């Protein structure tokens, strides 16, 4: 028994000593540098890893990289068959590089068209014409994940299983010579001009696919290199509680059922009121029609009186030339002129003349309280407009009556179908939305775990970014 205890104490002391001797890696970062060919195929992949330690020795990391070398420092790392990498000398910051053939999480496919024909990039350099560049980005990661979400309305928990890619944001950039590239069109792209260089940039989200496009008129151009920067990250989304909003709508459907009854009753009352208004407008139209007829009759009578006046005036003009009676005839003619003017005012309306005002004063009458007399014509025109307006209102009232009747029938139909059907349909149509939202949350968890490319899983906090670049076309120009 004492022998066993002694052995345990020795083992404990040994491991304690080993833990104290090994350096502790505080954090690590991987930058993956990828050389691509003209079409986006991988030529070489090199990973540079930065280890931040507590400045003790030896330091260790676990990697799948081969051909490992120390980028800064003279200490040659020792790589064991299981991927364990050891640095003997104490250094606070360790940078080492290595190569790998591991498949990248995002692949690139670049296609070129010159004057409508598919061509290789090296055939474009030094040429002129209409250039099109299409870059297809494909997310090659895929994990079968099970996730849960709640059904709208009932709150029932549902379980789904889907293949979910790790989210990556891809930034694409290239530099265009403004003397070689004109009329540049880049949907969803943005650019800044620095000197004679147009710096084109795109931010893409291949989830799982995305496409970047560019077209331009080129003149003796060279195709510049294209840089791809890839980071595992889900793009920021607006903070919206969609589940809560949909549940509020669902709960509102229950209230719709009772409100439909009120709506139907209100539609009945509205329909009755519209019918009463229609009857009243019909009476108004009939009344204005009779007023128009009476006004027209008055106009005919007064116009007849004016013709009689004109006939008498014609005879009276002749009598003013006969001696002995010319004075009385002239006075009578004056009164006839006053009469004709009053009759004209009665029909056409207008201002009172000085002759009429003098005549009224001679008759001991006060001057009219208004400067103008409206006349029967003005009154008739007003009545006509009222008549036409009431007819238009009747047409509108008929449409309103028909609309209120349809509203009443529609409310009854919805009520008869039942709100349960509406709720069932709503829950069914909302299910894909809730499932997609839940899968996005699962993807956000995946991206948190994608913290290394060449490194093997470990408790050390890590981060990774991938830089890919195509060749520069200047090398192809002779």
VOGU-611739 format. One record per residue (C-alpha): y, x, z. Coordinates in nm, 3 decimals. Layout:
# residues N
SITE | c2 | c1 | c3
SITE | Y | X | Z
...
END
This chain:
# residues 478
SITE | c2 | c1 | c3
SITE | 0.000 | 0.000 | 0.000
SITE | 0.245 | 0.279 | 0.100
SITE | 0.150 | 0.463 | -0.220
SITE | 0.246 | 0.162 | -0.438
SITE | 0.583 | 0.127 | -0.260
SITE | 0.652 | 0.497 | -0.315
SITE | 0.580 | 0.462 | -0.690
SITE | 0.817 | 0.160 | -0.718
SITE | 1.096 | 0.352 | -0.542
SITE | 1.053 | 0.647 | -0.779
SITE | 1.065 | 0.415 | -1.086
SITE | 1.379 | 0.239 | -0.952
SITE | 1.556 | 0.571 | -0.889
SITE | 1.463 | 0.693 | -1.239
SITE | 1.599 | 0.387 | -1.417
SITE | 1.913 | 0.386 | -1.201
SITE | 1.976 | 0.746 | -1.298
SITE | 1.916 | 0.667 | -1.666
SITE | 2.159 | 0.371 | -1.660
SITE | 2.429 | 0.579 | -1.497
SITE | 2.384 | 0.859 | -1.753
SITE | 2.397 | 0.640 | -2.069
SITE | 2.745 | 0.558 | -2.200
SITE | 2.842 | 0.193 | -2.207
SITE | 2.955 | 0.055 | -2.543
SITE | 3.253 | -0.172 | -2.477
SITE | 3.290 | -0.310 | -2.830
SITE | 3.185 | -0.241 | -3.187
SITE | 3.318 | -0.323 | -3.534
SITE | 3.161 | -0.301 | -3.877
SITE | 3.351 | -0.262 | -4.203
SITE | 3.121 | -0.308 | -4.499
SITE | 3.245 | -0.134 | -4.816
SITE | 3.080 | -0.261 | -5.135
SITE | 3.122 | -0.113 | -5.481
SITE | 3.079 | -0.375 | -5.755
SITE | 3.033 | -0.342 | -6.130
SITE | 3.241 | -0.527 | -6.391
SITE | 3.043 | -0.849 | -6.343
SITE | 3.040 | -0.840 | -5.963
SITE | 2.691 | -0.697 | -5.916
SITE | 2.641 | -0.466 | -5.617
SITE | 2.623 | -0.095 | -5.697
SITE | 2.645 | 0.054 | -5.349
SITE | 2.690 | -0.073 | -4.993
SITE | 2.824 | 0.151 | -4.717
SITE | 2.885 | 0.039 | -4.359
SITE | 3.135 | 0.213 | -4.133
SITE | 3.080 | 0.128 | -3.766
SITE | 3.332 | 0.190 | -3.491
SITE | 3.202 | 0.210 | -3.133
SITE | 3.444 | 0.197 | -2.841
SITE | 3.266 | 0.352 | -2.537
SITE | 3.352 | 0.444 | -2.178
SITE | 3.365 | 0.813 | -2.284
SITE | 3.030 | 0.903 | -2.132
SITE | 2.716 | 1.035 | -2.296
SITE | 2.481 | 0.979 | -2.456
SITE | 2.608 | 0.678 | -2.663
SITE | 2.372 | 0.447 | -2.849
SITE | 2.377 | 0.174 | -3.114
SITE | 2.111 | -0.015 | -3.307
SITE | 2.141 | -0.033 | -3.686
SITE | 1.952 | -0.099 | -4.009
SITE | 2.165 | 0.157 | -4.196
SITE | 2.015 | 0.465 | -4.358
SITE | 2.170 | 0.804 | -4.434
SITE | 2.374 | 0.783 | -4.116
SITE | 2.645 | 1.043 | -4.064
SITE | 2.926 | 1.099 | -3.816
SITE | 3.260 | 1.024 | -3.981
SITE | 3.473 | 1.178 | -3.705
SITE | 3.334 | 1.463 | -3.501
SITE | 3.067 | 1.729 | -3.532
SITE | 2.796 | 1.559 | -3.327
SITE | 2.500 | 1.479 | -3.552
SITE | 2.352 | 1.140 | -3.457
SITE | 1.978 | 1.102 | -3.409
SITE | 1.822 | 0.793 | -3.575
SITE | 1.481 | 0.681 | -3.450
SITE | 1.236 | 0.479 | -3.663
SITE | 1.319 | 0.159 | -3.473
SITE | 1.690 | 0.186 | -3.569
SITE | 1.817 | 0.325 | -3.240
SITE | 2.107 | 0.563 | -3.301
SITE | 2.204 | 0.820 | -3.036
SITE | 2.517 | 1.038 | -3.004
SITE | 2.479 | 1.319 | -2.750
SITE | 2.842 | 1.419 | -2.697
SITE | 3.078 | 1.200 | -2.490
SITE | 3.345 | 1.046 | -2.718
SITE | 3.563 | 0.741 | -2.655
SITE | 3.572 | 0.629 | -3.020
SITE | 3.273 | 0.692 | -3.245
SITE | 3.286 | 0.629 | -3.620
SITE | 2.968 | 0.656 | -3.822
SITE | 2.870 | 0.545 | -4.170
SITE | 2.545 | 0.455 | -4.336
SITE | 2.407 | 0.287 | -4.645
SITE | 2.199 | -0.027 | -4.675
SITE | 2.039 | -0.243 | -4.942
SITE | 2.065 | -0.555 | -4.731
SITE | 2.172 | -0.865 | -4.927
SITE | 2.536 | -0.962 | -4.882
SITE | 2.623 | -1.305 | -4.740
SITE | 2.856 | -1.383 | -5.034
SITE | 2.788 | -1.291 | -5.396
SITE | 3.035 | -1.253 | -5.682
SITE | 2.994 | -1.336 | -6.050
SITE | 3.285 | -1.238 | -6.281
SITE | 3.317 | -1.367 | -6.639
SITE | 3.579 | -1.285 | -6.902
SITE | 3.684 | -1.466 | -7.220
SITE | 3.921 | -1.321 | -7.478
SITE | 4.062 | -1.560 | -7.738
SITE | 3.791 | -1.812 | -7.646
SITE | 3.495 | -1.573 | -7.673
SITE | 3.286 | -1.432 | -7.388
SITE | 3.333 | -1.056 | -7.361
SITE | 3.261 | -0.773 | -7.122
SITE | 3.549 | -0.625 | -6.929
SITE | 3.541 | -0.285 | -7.102
SITE | 3.590 | -0.464 | -7.437
SITE | 3.921 | -0.611 | -7.318
SITE | 4.103 | -0.294 | -7.219
SITE | 4.371 | -0.206 | -7.474
SITE | 4.338 | -0.546 | -7.647
SITE | 4.584 | -0.835 | -7.683
SITE | 4.535 | -1.211 | -7.684
SITE | 4.451 | -1.501 | -7.453
SITE | 4.254 | -1.387 | -7.148
SITE | 4.053 | -1.607 | -6.915
SITE | 3.888 | -1.477 | -6.596
SITE | 3.644 | -1.689 | -6.394
SITE | 3.509 | -1.567 | -6.060
SITE | 3.226 | -1.764 | -5.898
SITE | 3.171 | -1.710 | -5.526
SITE | 2.841 | -1.818 | -5.370
SITE | 2.758 | -1.831 | -5.001
SITE | 2.397 | -1.712 | -4.979
SITE | 2.352 | -1.776 | -4.606
SITE | 2.162 | -2.084 | -4.500
SITE | 2.019 | -2.181 | -4.162
SITE | 1.816 | -2.490 | -4.084
SITE | 1.998 | -2.639 | -3.785
SITE | 1.935 | -2.946 | -3.574
SITE | 2.245 | -3.117 | -3.438
SITE | 2.342 | -3.443 | -3.270
SITE | 2.616 | -3.697 | -3.328
SITE | 2.702 | -4.046 | -3.206
SITE | 2.688 | -4.365 | -3.406
SITE | 3.019 | -4.544 | -3.443
SITE | 3.046 | -4.860 | -3.237
SITE | 2.718 | -4.841 | -3.049
SITE | 2.757 | -4.483 | -2.920
SITE | 2.388 | -4.424 | -2.992
SITE | 2.292 | -4.055 | -3.018
SITE | 2.144 | -3.961 | -3.355
SITE | 1.969 | -3.636 | -3.449
SITE | 1.996 | -3.471 | -3.790
SITE | 1.861 | -3.152 | -3.947
SITE | 2.038 | -2.975 | -4.233
SITE | 2.064 | -2.638 | -4.401
SITE | 2.407 | -2.508 | -4.298
SITE | 2.575 | -2.196 | -4.440
SITE | 2.772 | -1.954 | -4.225
SITE | 3.142 | -2.015 | -4.300
SITE | 3.323 | -1.726 | -4.472
SITE | 3.684 | -1.700 | -4.582
SITE | 3.719 | -1.491 | -4.898
SITE | 4.053 | -1.337 | -4.993
SITE | 4.071 | -1.227 | -5.357
SITE | 4.349 | -1.001 | -5.482
SITE | 4.439 | -0.804 | -5.793
SITE | 4.749 | -0.625 | -5.927
SITE | 4.876 | -0.721 | -6.274
SITE | 5.122 | -0.515 | -6.478
SITE | 5.398 | -0.761 | -6.578
SITE | 5.444 | -0.576 | -6.910
SITE | 5.079 | -0.636 | -6.997
SITE | 5.025 | -0.985 | -6.847
SITE | 5.247 | -1.281 | -6.941
SITE | 5.230 | -1.658 | -6.885
SITE | 4.992 | -1.606 | -6.595
SITE | 4.825 | -1.926 | -6.476
SITE | 4.627 | -1.912 | -6.151
SITE | 4.541 | -2.251 | -6.001
SITE | 4.539 | -2.239 | -5.621
SITE | 4.657 | -1.878 | -5.636
SITE | 4.983 | -1.723 | -5.521
SITE | 5.169 | -1.410 | -5.618
SITE | 5.455 | -1.180 | -5.530
SITE | 5.625 | -0.941 | -5.771
SITE | 5.682 | -0.586 | -5.647
SITE | 5.858 | -0.376 | -5.908
SITE | 5.657 | -0.413 | -6.229
SITE | 5.346 | -0.535 | -6.047
SITE | 5.245 | -0.897 | -5.993
SITE | 5.022 | -0.909 | -5.686
SITE | 4.790 | -1.209 | -5.728
SITE | 4.614 | -1.351 | -5.424
SITE | 4.369 | -1.632 | -5.358
SITE | 4.219 | -1.762 | -5.035
SITE | 3.886 | -1.928 | -5.100
SITE | 3.620 | -2.096 | -4.889
SITE | 3.274 | -2.087 | -5.051
SITE | 3.094 | -2.355 | -4.854
SITE | 2.863 | -2.299 | -5.029
SITE | 3.042 | -2.238 | -5.363
SITE | 3.396 | -2.175 | -5.485
SITE | 3.560 | -2.065 | -5.810
SITE | 3.872 | -1.857 | -5.875
SITE | 4.040 | -1.880 | -6.217
SITE | 4.313 | -1.689 | -6.397
SITE | 4.448 | -1.707 | -6.751
SITE | 4.720 | -1.500 | -6.918
SITE | 4.856 | -1.374 | -7.246
SITE | 4.782 | -1.001 | -7.251
SITE | 4.939 | -0.723 | -7.455
SITE | 4.754 | -0.389 | -7.482
SITE | 4.629 | -0.460 | -7.131
SITE | 4.389 | -0.298 | -6.893
SITE | 4.187 | -0.505 | -6.648
SITE | 4.271 | -0.390 | -6.295
SITE | 4.023 | -0.373 | -6.012
SITE | 3.962 | -0.686 | -5.806
SITE | 3.945 | -0.668 | -5.427
SITE | 3.743 | -0.913 | -5.217
SITE | 3.796 | -0.932 | -4.840
SITE | 3.536 | -1.142 | -4.659
SITE | 3.544 | -1.244 | -4.295
SITE | 3.316 | -1.486 | -4.108
SITE | 3.554 | -1.762 | -4.008
SITE | 3.594 | -2.137 | -4.041
SITE | 3.938 | -2.230 | -4.181
SITE | 4.162 | -2.415 | -3.936
SITE | 4.142 | -2.793 | -3.957
SITE | 4.397 | -3.045 | -3.826
SITE | 4.316 | -3.169 | -3.478
SITE | 4.211 | -3.530 | -3.542
SITE | 3.991 | -3.739 | -3.315
SITE | 3.822 | -3.924 | -3.601
SITE | 3.540 | -4.059 | -3.382
SITE | 3.787 | -4.224 | -3.145
SITE | 3.987 | -4.371 | -3.432
SITE | 3.678 | -4.516 | -3.599
SITE | 3.560 | -4.665 | -3.270
SITE | 3.898 | -4.828 | -3.223
SITE | 3.866 | -4.986 | -3.566
SITE | 3.513 | -5.098 | -3.486
SITE | 3.627 | -5.260 | -3.160
SITE | 3.907 | -5.428 | -3.349
SITE | 3.655 | -5.608 | -3.570
SITE | 3.546 | -5.812 | -3.267
SITE | 3.901 | -5.931 | -3.222
SITE | 3.922 | -6.016 | -3.590
SITE | 3.658 | -6.289 | -3.546
SITE | 3.865 | -6.485 | -3.294
SITE | 4.187 | -6.413 | -3.478
SITE | 4.038 | -6.551 | -3.798
SITE | 4.017 | -6.893 | -3.634
SITE | 4.384 | -6.869 | -3.541
SITE | 4.462 | -6.752 | -3.892
SITE | 4.282 | -7.048 | -4.044
SITE | 4.469 | -7.294 | -3.820
SITE | 4.797 | -7.123 | -3.900
SITE | 4.716 | -7.135 | -4.271
SITE | 4.659 | -7.510 | -4.240
SITE | 4.998 | -7.555 | -4.076
SITE | 5.159 | -7.330 | -4.335
SITE | 4.999 | -7.528 | -4.615
SITE | 5.129 | -7.855 | -4.468
SITE | 5.478 | -7.708 | -4.433
SITE | 5.472 | -7.581 | -4.790
SITE | 5.378 | -7.929 | -4.913
SITE | 5.666 | -8.085 | -4.717
SITE | 5.909 | -7.828 | -4.860
SITE | 5.777 | -7.900 | -5.209
SITE | 5.841 | -8.273 | -5.162
SITE | 6.194 | -8.207 | -5.032
SITE | 6.277 | -7.977 | -5.323
SITE | 6.152 | -8.241 | -5.565
SITE | 6.395 | -8.490 | -5.411
SITE | 6.680 | -8.239 | -5.437
SITE | 6.600 | -8.178 | -5.803
SITE | 6.597 | -8.549 | -5.877
SITE | 6.931 | -8.595 | -5.695
SITE | 7.105 | -8.310 | -5.876
SITE | 6.976 | -8.446 | -6.206
SITE | 7.145 | -8.779 | -6.137
SITE | 7.468 | -8.601 | -6.035
SITE | 7.469 | -8.409 | -6.362
SITE | 7.428 | -8.736 | -6.555
SITE | 7.719 | -8.895 | -6.363
SITE | 7.942 | -8.592 | -6.418
SITE | 7.866 | -8.592 | -6.790
SITE | 7.956 | -8.964 | -6.806
SITE | 8.289 | -8.894 | -6.633
SITE | 8.359 | -8.616 | -6.882
SITE | 8.297 | -8.854 | -7.174
SITE | 8.534 | -9.117 | -7.026
SITE | 8.814 | -8.866 | -6.964
SITE | 8.769 | -8.709 | -7.309
SITE | 8.805 | -9.061 | -7.455
SITE | 9.125 | -9.114 | -7.255
SITE | 9.260 | -8.782 | -7.388
SITE | 9.197 | -8.897 | -7.748
SITE | 9.381 | -9.227 | -7.679
SITE | 9.668 | -9.030 | -7.524
SITE | 9.687 | -8.807 | -7.831
SITE | 9.701 | -9.115 | -8.060
SITE | 9.986 | -9.274 | -7.863
SITE | 10.173 | -8.940 | -7.852
SITE | 10.153 | -8.919 | -8.231
SITE | 10.314 | -9.262 | -8.270
SITE | 10.569 | -9.193 | -7.997
SITE | 10.677 | -8.875 | -8.179
SITE | 10.775 | -9.087 | -8.480
SITE | 10.971 | -9.329 | -8.257
SITE | 11.179 | -9.048 | -8.107
SITE | 11.344 | -9.012 | -8.448
SITE | 11.463 | -9.378 | -8.460
SITE | 11.819 | -9.433 | -8.334
SITE | 11.878 | -9.660 | -8.038
SITE | 11.516 | -9.612 | -7.908
SITE | 11.482 | -9.237 | -7.935
SITE | 11.585 | -9.181 | -7.571
SITE | 11.321 | -9.416 | -7.430
SITE | 11.061 | -9.282 | -7.673
SITE | 11.133 | -8.923 | -7.567
SITE | 11.095 | -9.013 | -7.202
SITE | 10.770 | -9.198 | -7.271
SITE | 10.646 | -8.899 | -7.471
SITE | 10.720 | -8.674 | -7.171
SITE | 10.510 | -8.892 | -6.941
SITE | 10.230 | -8.898 | -7.198
SITE | 10.232 | -8.515 | -7.203
SITE | 10.208 | -8.513 | -6.823
SITE | 9.917 | -8.760 | -6.844
SITE | 9.730 | -8.547 | -7.101
SITE | 9.775 | -8.235 | -6.889
SITE | 9.640 | -8.415 | -6.581
SITE | 9.340 | -8.542 | -6.780
SITE | 9.272 | -8.189 | -6.908
SITE | 9.290 | -8.053 | -6.552
SITE | 9.045 | -8.321 | -6.443
SITE | 8.789 | -8.201 | -6.698
SITE | 8.844 | -7.828 | -6.737
SITE | 9.027 | -7.741 | -6.416
SITE | 9.300 | -7.479 | -6.381
SITE | 9.642 | -7.416 | -6.217
SITE | 9.906 | -7.688 | -6.179
SITE | 10.194 | -7.633 | -6.425
SITE | 10.562 | -7.648 | -6.329
SITE | 10.595 | -7.975 | -6.527
SITE | 10.327 | -8.141 | -6.314
SITE | 10.482 | -8.016 | -5.990
SITE | 10.828 | -8.150 | -6.098
SITE | 10.670 | -8.481 | -6.198
SITE | 10.502 | -8.518 | -5.859
SITE | 10.829 | -8.438 | -5.684
SITE | 11.013 | -8.703 | -5.893
SITE | 10.748 | -8.953 | -5.787
SITE | 10.805 | -8.865 | -5.422
SITE | 10.463 | -8.698 | -5.391
SITE | 10.388 | -8.377 | -5.203
SITE | 10.274 | -8.067 | -5.389
SITE | 9.891 | -8.023 | -5.404
SITE | 9.744 | -7.814 | -5.114
SITE | 9.571 | -7.585 | -5.367
SITE | 9.710 | -7.387 | -5.660
SITE | 9.420 | -7.474 | -5.891
SITE | 9.221 | -7.788 | -5.952
SITE | 8.844 | -7.728 | -5.987
SITE | 8.783 | -7.987 | -6.256
SITE | 8.474 | -8.186 | -6.337
SITE | 8.333 | -7.907 | -6.560
SITE | 8.333 | -7.655 | -6.273
SITE | 8.165 | -7.908 | -6.045
SITE | 7.911 | -7.993 | -6.314
SITE | 7.831 | -7.623 | -6.372
SITE | 7.773 | -7.578 | -5.998
SITE | 7.547 | -7.882 | -5.982
SITE | 7.357 | -7.753 | -6.289
SITE | 7.297 | -7.416 | -6.121
SITE | 7.179 | -7.597 | -5.807
SITE | 6.949 | -7.808 | -6.020
SITE | 6.804 | -7.504 | -6.201
SITE | 6.769 | -7.318 | -5.870
SITE | 6.584 | -7.605 | -5.709
SITE | 6.345 | -7.618 | -6.006
SITE | 6.274 | -7.246 | -5.964
SITE | 6.220 | -7.302 | -5.592
SITE | 5.972 | -7.577 | -5.677
SITE | 5.776 | -7.330 | -5.893
SITE | 5.782 | -7.078 | -5.608
SITE | 5.685 | -7.341 | -5.353
SITE | 5.386 | -7.438 | -5.566
SITE | 5.271 | -7.074 | -5.570
SITE | 5.324 | -7.047 | -5.194
SITE | 5.127 | -7.365 | -5.143
SITE | 4.845 | -7.227 | -5.357
SITE | 4.858 | -6.894 | -5.171
SITE | 4.846 | -7.058 | -4.828
SITE | 4.552 | -7.268 | -4.944
SITE | 4.369 | -6.954 | -5.063
SITE | 4.453 | -6.785 | -4.732
SITE | 4.302 | -7.076 | -4.544
SITE | 3.988 | -7.073 | -4.760
SITE | 3.960 | -6.691 | -4.739
SITE | 3.987 | -6.690 | -4.360
SITE | 3.718 | -6.953 | -4.339
SITE | 3.490 | -6.755 | -4.573
SITE | 3.526 | -6.432 | -4.373
SITE | 3.458 | -6.619 | -4.053
SITE | 3.150 | -6.781 | -4.203
SITE | 3.009 | -6.444 | -4.315
SITE | 3.051 | -6.316 | -3.959
SITE | 3.199 | -6.002 | -3.809
SITE | 2.854 | -5.859 | -3.737
SITE | 2.804 | -5.794 | -4.108
SITE | 3.138 | -5.615 | -4.123
SITE | 3.049 | -5.401 | -3.822
SITE | 2.708 | -5.311 | -3.964
SITE | 2.863 | -5.205 | -4.293
SITE | 3.129 | -5.005 | -4.114
SITE | 2.873 | -4.823 | -3.899
SITE | 2.664 | -4.744 | -4.207
SITE | 2.960 | -4.611 | -4.407
SITE | 3.093 | -4.409 | -4.113
SITE | 2.755 | -4.243 | -4.053
SITE | 2.794 | -3.975 | -4.328
SITE | 3.140 | -3.892 | -4.192
SITE | 3.016 | -3.846 | -3.836
SITE | 2.717 | -3.645 | -3.960
SITE | 2.944 | -3.415 | -4.161
SITE | 3.178 | -3.363 | -3.865
SITE | 2.879 | -3.271 | -3.647
SITE | 2.749 | -3.027 | -3.911
SITE | 3.093 | -2.861 | -3.917
SITE | 3.073 | -2.810 | -3.542
SITE | 2.728 | -2.655 | -3.590
SITE | 2.875 | -2.425 | -3.858
SITE | 3.147 | -2.316 | -3.615
SITE | 2.876 | -2.210 | -3.373
SITE | 2.698 | -2.016 | -3.649
SITE | 3.011 | -1.822 | -3.738
SITE | 3.053 | -1.713 | -3.376
SITE | 2.709 | -1.554 | -3.389
SITE | 2.768 | -1.374 | -3.721
SITE | 2.932 | -1.069 | -3.563
SITE | 2.747 | -0.784 | -3.740
SITE | 2.591 | -0.700 | -4.078
SITE | 2.405 | -0.372 | -4.037
SITE | 2.378 | -0.384 | -3.660
SITE | 2.084 | -0.539 | -3.482
SITE | 2.139 | -0.808 | -3.217
SITE | 2.264 | -0.679 | -2.882
SITE | 2.484 | -0.801 | -2.594
SITE | 2.772 | -0.579 | -2.710
SITE | 3.075 | -0.767 | -2.842
SITE | 3.100 | -0.705 | -3.216
SITE | 3.295 | -0.805 | -3.528
SITE | 3.248 | -0.754 | -3.901
SITE | 3.444 | -0.769 | -4.225
SITE | 3.330 | -0.702 | -4.580
SITE | 3.543 | -0.531 | -4.847
SITE | 3.421 | -0.547 | -5.208
SITE | 3.590 | -0.391 | -5.510
SITE | 3.533 | -0.376 | -5.886
SITE | 3.618 | -0.071 | -6.101
SITE | 3.971 | -0.011 | -6.231
SITE | 4.010 | -0.059 | -6.606
SITE | 4.234 | 0.244 | -6.644
SITE | 3.926 | 0.466 | -6.647
SITE | 3.800 | 0.289 | -6.960
SITE | 4.111 | 0.356 | -7.170
SITE | 4.077 | 0.665 | -7.384
END
